[in-house]
C-alpha cells in the first residue's frame, strides 16, 4: 500500500514529523514497498508493510532527530 501524499501517511507519522521529514518517509516507504515485495528479500517472517515502515523511519533518522522537547528537527 504505497502512499500518494502526506495526507495518506499514518496519523502517527503526520502528527510528529515536519513536512520535509514526511517527504523522506513517504519516498523511503514507497521504495521499500517495491524493493521488498518478494518475501525472500525480507528477514525472518516480517511482512512487507512492517519492513517498509522500518526502512522509512531509518531514512528519516538519517536527517532528523528528536530534540530535548521530543520534537523531530533537522540534524545539523
C-alpha positions in Angstrom: 0.0 0.0 0.0 2.3 2.8 -1.2 1.4 6.3 -0.1 0.5 9.0 -2.6 0.7 12.1 -0.4 1.3 13.3 3.2 -2.4 13.0 4.0 -2.2 9.3 3.2 0.5 8.7 5.7 -0.4 7.1 9.1 -1.5 9.7 11.6 1.4 8.7 13.9 3.7 10.0 11.1 1.7 13.1 10.2 1.4 14.2 13.8 5.0 14.1 14.7 7.2 14.7 11.6 7.7 18.1 9.9 6.8 18.2 6.2 10.3 17.6 4.8 10.7 14.5 7.1 7.3 13.3 5.8 8.6 13.6 2.3 11.6 11.4 3.2 9.3 8.9 5.0 6.9 8.7 2.1 9.7 8.2 -0.5 11.5 5.6 1.6 8.4 3.7 2.4 7.3 3.5 -1.3 10.8 2.5 -2.4 11.0 -0.2 0.3 7.5 -1.4 -0.6 8.7 -2.1 -4.2 12.1 -3.4 -3.2 10.8 -6.0 -0.6 7.8 -7.3 -2.4 9.5 -10.8 -2.5 9.3 -12.4 0.9 12.7 -14.0 0.3 14.2 -10.4 0.3 13.0 -9.9 3.9 14.5 -11.1 7.2 12.6 -13.7 9.1 8.8 -13.6 8.9 8.5 -9.8 8.7 5.7 -8.5 6.5 6.2 -6.2 3.6 4.5 -3.3 5.3 6.4 -3.8 8.6 9.7 -3.8 6.7 8.7 -0.7 4.7 7.9 1.3 7.8 11.2 0.3 9.4 13.1 1.4 6.3 11.1 4.7 6.2 11.9 5.5 9.9 15.6 4.7 9.3 15.7 7.1 6.4 14.1 9.9 8.5 16.6 9.3 11.3 19.5 9.9 8.9 18.4 13.6 8.5 16.2 14.3 11.6 16.4 13.6 15.3 14.2 14.3 18.3 15.3 17.3 20.3 15.1 17.6 24.1 11.4 18.6 23.9 10.6 15.4 21.9 10.1 17.2 18.6 11.6 16.0 15.4 14.1 18.5 14.0 16.6 18.5 11.1 20.0 17.3 12.2 23.0 19.6 11.9 
